[in-house]
Amino acid sequence: MAADLRKTHALIANQDRHLRDLLRGSLRELGMPLGNIRQCGSGADALEFLRIRQANFVIAGQQMEPIDGLSLIRVLRDPTKTPAPGIPIIFCSASVDLALLDTLYAAGVNEILVTPFNAQAINSRVTAVLERPRPVIRTATYVGPDTGGPRGEADKDDDDRFWTIC
């Protein structure tokens, strides 16, 4: 079932204007009003936006400057720096290997969207973060989805959808 996106706000942070427009159009096709979709081309701009406005989730890419996608995730998961504690993050990338998956998971990504993608893939990631979110944990150094620590037996049963990246 698709999430009702009429009152949902999204922030797309990606260096590629064409990809941002494609993601924006896809979210619009899923029912999100265009006025509820904000775009920025850098991690720094994303952080500034989140300091003054709220979003229900972020779709972030990696190759941004001066703050790249992984650094953005780390700031958003640092309770002493984040302007949006616990905000769901969908990471968008053209390629993801196991080492990057482990890094992203440990950093606090909720979902991964691999390009090229289709509307069904976007819908499933957005629905997951809005309707089936992982519990948010708060420690002195982290605020975000419960990753269960390093990937292992405990994670295998609880988080199969995270590892579905295609």
C-alpha positions in Angstrom: 0.0 0.0 0.0 1.3 3.5 -0.9 1.7 6.1 1.8 -0.6 9.1 1.6 1.8 11.9 0.7 -0.5 14.8 0.6 0.7 16.2 3.9 4.3 14.9 3.7 7.3 17.1 3.1 10.5 15.9 1.5 14.0 17.3 1.0 16.0 16.1 -1.9 19.7 16.8 -1.5 21.7 15.8 -4.6 24.4 17.4 -6.7 22.7 16.3 -10.0 19.9 18.7 -10.9 18.5 16.3 -13.4 18.2 13.5 -10.8 16.7 16.0 -8.3 14.0 16.9 -10.9 13.4 13.2 -11.6 13.0 12.4 -7.9 10.7 15.4 -7.5 8.6 14.3 -10.4 8.4 10.8 -9.1 7.3 12.0 -5.7 4.7 14.2 -7.3 3.3 11.2 -9.3 3.0 9.4 -6.0 0.7 12.2 -4.7 3.1 14.6 -2.9 2.2 18.2 -3.7 5.1 20.0 -5.5 5.1 22.7 -2.8 6.0 20.0 -0.3 9.1 18.9 -2.1 12.3 21.0 -1.6 15.6 20.5 -3.4 19.2 21.5 -2.8 22.5 20.7 -4.4 24.7 20.3 -1.4 24.8 18.8 2.1 25.5 22.3 3.5 22.3 23.7 1.9 20.4 20.6 3.2 21.5 21.3 6.7 20.6 25.0 6.4 17.2 24.1 5.1 16.6 21.7 8.0 17.6 24.4 10.5 14.7 26.6 9.4 12.1 24.2 7.9 10.9 20.7 8.6 10.8 17.7 6.4 9.4 14.2 6.9 12.3 12.6 5.2 15.5 13.3 3.2 16.7 11.7 0.0 20.4 12.3 -0.2 23.1 11.6 -2.8 26.8 11.2 -2.2 28.8 13.4 -4.5 28.0 16.8 -3.0 30.3 19.6 -1.9 31.4 21.0 0.5 29.5 18.4 2.6 29.0 15.1 0.9 26.2 12.7 1.4 27.9 10.5 4.0 29.0 13.6 6.0 25.5 14.9 5.8 24.2 11.6 7.3 26.7 11.8 10.1 25.8 15.3 11.0 22.1 14.4 10.9 22.8 11.5 13.3 24.9 13.5 15.7 22.7 14.7 18.5 25.0 17.7 19.2 24.8 18.9 15.6 21.6 17.8 14.0 18.8 20.2 13.1 16.4 17.3 12.6 16.8 14.5 15.2 15.8 11.1 13.9 14.7 12.2 10.4 14.5 9.3 8.0 17.2 9.3 5.3 16.9 7.5 2.0 20.4 7.3 0.3 20.4 7.5 -3.5 23.4 6.2 -5.4 24.3 4.8 -8.8 26.3 1.9 -7.3 26.4 0.4 -3.9 28.8 -2.4 -2.8 28.8 -4.3 0.5 31.4 -2.1 2.1 29.4 1.0 1.3 26.2 -0.7 2.6 27.9 -1.4 5.9 29.2 2.2 6.1 25.8 3.6 5.3 24.0 1.3 7.7 26.4 2.1 10.5 26.0 5.8 9.8 22.2 5.6 10.2 20.6 5.4 6.7 17.1 4.1 6.7 16.8 3.0 3.1 18.8 2.9 -0.1 17.6 3.8 -3.6 19.8 2.7 -6.4 19.7 4.5 -9.7 18.3 3.9 -12.2 15.0 3.5 -10.3 11.3 3.4 -11.1 8.3 4.7 -9.3 7.7 1.4 -7.5 11.2 1.5 -6.0 10.7 5.1 -4.8 7.3 4.3 -3.4 8.6 1.3 -1.5 11.4 3.3 0.1 9.1 6.2 1.0 6.5 3.9 2.4 9.1 2.1 4.4 10.4 5.2 6.1 6.9 6.7 6.7 4.8 3.6 7.5 7.3 1.0 8.8 10.0 3.1 10.4 12.7 1.4 12.5 12.7 2.6 16.1 14.8 5.7 16.7 17.4 5.4 19.4 19.2 8.2 21.2 22.6 8.1 22.8 25.2 10.7 23.6 26.7 10.3 20.1 23.9 9.1 17.9 20.2 9.8 17.2 18.6 7.7 14.4 17.3 4.4 13.4 18.3 1.4 15.5 20.9 -0.4 13.5 21.4 -3.2 16.0 25.1 -2.5 16.0 27.4 -4.2 13.4 25.6 -6.3 10.9 25.2 -9.8 12.2 22.6 -12.4 13.3 20.4 -10.0 15.2 20.1 -7.7 12.1 19.5 -10.4 9.6 15.9 -11.1 10.7 14.9 -7.6 11.7 16.1 -5.6 8.7 15.7 -7.6 5.5 14.1 -4.6 3.8 17.2 -2.5 4.3 19.3 -4.9 2.3 16.8 -4.9 -0.6 18.5 -2.3 -2.7 17.2 -3.1 -6.2 
